[in-house]
Amino acid sequence: MPKWSINDSAKVYNIGNWGADLFSINKKGNVCVHPTPNSKYSIDLKVLVDDLIKRKIKPPILLRFMNILEGRIASISRVFKNAIHENNYPAKYQTFYPIKVNQQRQVVEAIANFGKKHGLGLEVGSKPELVAAISMSAGNKLPIICNGYKDTEFIETVLYATRVGYDITIVVEKLFELERIIEVSKRTGIIPKLGIRVKLSSKGIGKWSTSGGEDAKFGLRISEIMAAIESLKQNGLIDCVKLLHFHVGSQITKIDKIKNALIEGARIYVEMRRLGVNLEYLDIGGGLGVDYDGSKSSYFSSVNYSLEEYANDVIYQVKNICDEAGVPCPNIISESGRATVAHYSVLVTNVLNNNTQTLMPDFEHILAENAKLSPTVRKLVDIYKSIDRHSLREDYHDTIQLIQESVSLFNLGYLNMNERAHAEWVYSKIIRKINSIVEKLKPIPDELQNFQLSLRQTYFTNFSLFQSIPDSWAIDQLFPIVPIQRLDEKPDVLTSIADITCDSDGEITSFVGENGRTKALPLHKIDVGEDYYIGFFLIGAYQEILGDMHNLFGDTNAVHITFNKKTNYKIDTVITGDATWESLKYVQYDASEILKRVRNNLETDVSLQKVSIEESSHFLELLDRTLQSYTYFGE
Ligand SMILES: *Cc1c(COP(=O)(O)O)cnc(C)c1O
């Protein structure tokens, strides 16, 4: 057999197709991260993680690669610039970061900083997000767009912010908002900067398609827009309307859906101009997708178009329709959240199966003890010895039947614990032997593809799916998962990835594979005492804020890293994950109160001589230490 190479690993995990030229495998067999696509420079993830552990930063660790974030912002602006140039488009493009995708202050701060030279703005959808954006915008004077439902307090705050110099556009999502805006504007004498969100009849596709279409939650119908224009004219505010907005949903997988929405949106822009609304901006919302599984398809974890194609289509369609109508082209705004932040963060954590193998039973001797075995076990042993590629299917079926039989016989009292353990042991040997034969068959017969699942081992991994990758659980979205070391060795254990919550849903059983979705992730057999790490990739969008505290597993440690030529990398920021006391605080427990209560109970027991002073104080010490420590698996 030819030796396993890092190229084989790259294929198995499909890195070339989802990695956007930012991730690769180096000669040492470790995953590395490039500061820019295809850069000759890279940071070795395994070396980085080892260094972080030396700094006492424990897994799970969320790694944020700030060069990638900066690069994505630049790429999105660049592809639009190119498209504008190629199409002779007579207006500008501006990118707005929708902060709901990740509102972490340090992240938004970095985005605001990187975005300055591209004229980036922030998009918000709630009062807390508005306040966050205002705080970020102060120094940078970033423009802000407000979507989402708005009450009077929201509107008043925005109007006064406008008065004191902020550049904020309020997008009208509902007619009742417009009434309030007019009322507050009259009362305060402040002129707002307005946008209107239209409910397109074009729908997106995939999980978020209901964000568009007639029954969408947001936006004004055409007839409502007519009413809004009328009312704004009557109140002398029609010149405040600068922007037309639509958003047909996130992760639009097919380019033709985007085109349909653009055509309808651009037509509405043109018609509104003709009605005397001096719109300057067309805001096409989000929806620019990410190819999570690398299949370049319209499957919902993928997209069938590139960044360049997206930008080109936007500019071309809008120009086409405006030119036809003889109406000036608008400046284009897009609010691409997912596509901006998905790539820059990677969660790395350790697999916990590394110290159990010594406890696995070894029944090798029974293979030589044919006569003494129970008939069921003996039949299994016979299969194990005789199996070859010709008898494969029949033997597989017999094996399944025999293992079921062993359970029935056990339940009836005909098989003892020891014999059932023997059956289990031979069974797994047979399955592995079948697999070694199946692997050489190409293509693998349909019937035996599912067979590989019976081989799948659970790798217990130090993270919470609900905290760190909630979309994997909630909507079965795929995220690439790759071991960060040993990629020059064949990963010959088929696994599923279980987290450490007590929820049976906390397990990943769908993976990005060579040919799309697979039901098992090949990983290496972990040596005793080995620290074996896996990385979860492309998790920068939505996962952090959607993550919850199931079982009170809190925020993970997060580290911001930038590449530099001298020392390879620099740690910019370390954000310590939640300690146990912090997790408890979310559910209204107070650490000192806990210690006080437990101490009081213990003192009663000490006074009754049930517990010694030493035992009591040692226990309190341990409890205190636990309160101070990380919520995840330690030593
Ligand atoms: C969520 C949202 C976005 C971001 O969408 P992505 O698909 O992540 O780019 C943009 N605009 C609005 C109005 C949104 O609600």
The ligand as an ORCA input file, in Angstrom:
! r2SCAN-3c Opt
* xyz 0 1
  C     -29.158     38.857      9.575
  C     -29.176     39.990      8.698
  C     -28.065     40.257      7.877
  C     -26.864     39.358      7.806
  O     -27.087     38.289      6.962
  P     -25.868     37.338      6.495
  O     -26.549     36.310      5.694
  O     -25.208     36.838      7.701
  O     -24.956     38.153      5.674
  C     -28.099     41.394      7.109
  N     -29.174     42.227      7.125
  C     -30.248     41.971      7.889
  C     -31.385     42.915      7.871
  C     -30.302     40.860      8.688
  O     -31.368     40.619      9.428
*
